[in-house]
Amino acid sequence: MKTLTRLFGIVLLLFALIQPAQAITLDEAKDQGLIGEQQDGYLGLVVSDADAEVRALMQDVNAQRRQRYQQIAQQNGITLEQVEDLAYQEAVEATEAGHYVQLPNGRWVRKD
């Protein structure tokens, strides 16, 4: 019985130590300067060595944005590119100070 209790304790300890990594949020990724608002209306990597979790987050958000942009374009009889351009302008205005935006020349800058 002691062996079983001890083994159970070890298993519980292992589960406590092996916690899944908490997923990074969009705000956290922006706060850390990992991603920013690209000039095409989508998120982009500010740093090229971002990990897979950040890349997956960016791809997920961009897929959702693209779907929404397509809906807006269709509802308003305009092109996807026009919606993307407008989205970038709005994103720049909404970007918090300290977060990154991409300039037309492709350079990333922190918004003041």
C-alpha positions in Angstrom: 0.0 0.0 0.0 2.9 2.4 0.8 4.4 1.7 -2.6 1.1 2.5 -4.3 0.7 5.7 -2.3 4.2 6.8 -3.1 3.9 6.0 -6.8 0.6 8.0 -6.9 2.4 10.9 -5.2 5.2 10.8 -7.8 2.7 10.8 -10.6 0.9 13.8 -9.1 4.2 15.6 -8.7 5.1 14.9 -12.4 1.7 16.3 -13.5 2.2 19.4 -11.5 5.7 19.9 -13.0 4.7 19.2 -16.6 2.1 21.8 -17.1 1.2 22.7 -20.7 2.7 26.0 -21.9 0.1 28.8 -21.7 -0.8 30.0 -25.1 0.4 33.5 -25.9 -2.4 36.1 -26.6 -2.4 38.7 -29.3 -1.9 41.5 -26.8 1.1 39.7 -25.2 2.7 39.1 -28.6 2.3 42.8 -29.5 3.5 43.9 -26.1 6.6 41.8 -26.5 7.3 43.3 -30.0 7.0 40.0 -31.7 4.2 40.9 -34.2 2.7 44.1 -35.5 0.3 45.6 -38.1 1.6 45.1 -41.6 0.8 47.6 -44.4 -1.4 45.0 -46.1 -4.0 44.9 -43.2 -2.7 41.7 -41.7 -0.3 40.9 -38.8 3.3 40.3 -39.6 6.4 39.1 -37.7 8.5 41.9 -36.4 11.2 39.4 -35.4 12.2 36.6 -37.7 12.9 34.2 -34.9 9.4 34.1 -33.4 8.5 30.7 -32.1 5.8 28.4 -33.6 3.2 29.5 -31.1 3.5 33.1 -32.2 3.5 32.1 -35.8 0.3 30.0 -35.3 -1.4 32.9 -33.5 -0.5 35.3 -36.3 -1.8 32.8 -39.0 -5.0 32.2 -37.1 -5.7 36.0 -36.7 -4.8 36.7 -40.3 -7.2 33.9 -41.5 -10.0 35.4 -39.5 -9.2 38.9 -40.8 -9.1 37.7 -44.4 -12.5 36.0 -44.0 -14.0 39.2 -42.5 -12.3 41.4 -45.1 -13.8 39.3 -47.9 -17.3 39.6 -46.3 -16.9 43.4 -46.1 -15.7 43.6 -49.7 -18.6 41.6 -51.0 -21.2 43.5 -48.9 -19.9 46.8 -50.2 -19.1 46.0 -53.8 -15.4 46.8 -53.4 -12.2 44.8 -53.8 -10.4 42.8 -51.1 -7.4 45.1 -51.6 -9.5 48.2 -50.9 -10.7 46.6 -47.6 -7.1 45.6 -46.7 -5.9 49.2 -47.3 -8.7 50.6 -45.1 -8.0 48.0 -42.4 -4.4 49.0 -42.3 -5.2 52.6 -41.8 -7.7 51.8 -39.0 -5.2 49.4 -37.4 -2.5 52.1 -37.4 -4.9 54.5 -35.7 -5.9 51.8 -33.2 -2.4 50.6 -32.4 -1.3 51.3 -28.9 1.9 53.3 -28.2 4.8 50.9 -28.0 3.4 48.4 -30.5 4.8 48.0 -34.0 3.4 49.1 -37.3 5.0 48.6 -40.7 5.8 51.6 -42.9 5.1 51.6 -46.6 8.8 50.9 -47.2 8.5 47.7 -45.1 10.4 49.0 -42.1 8.9 48.2 -38.6 8.6 51.1 -36.2 7.2 51.5 -32.7 4.2 53.7 -32.5 4.7 56.7 -30.3 
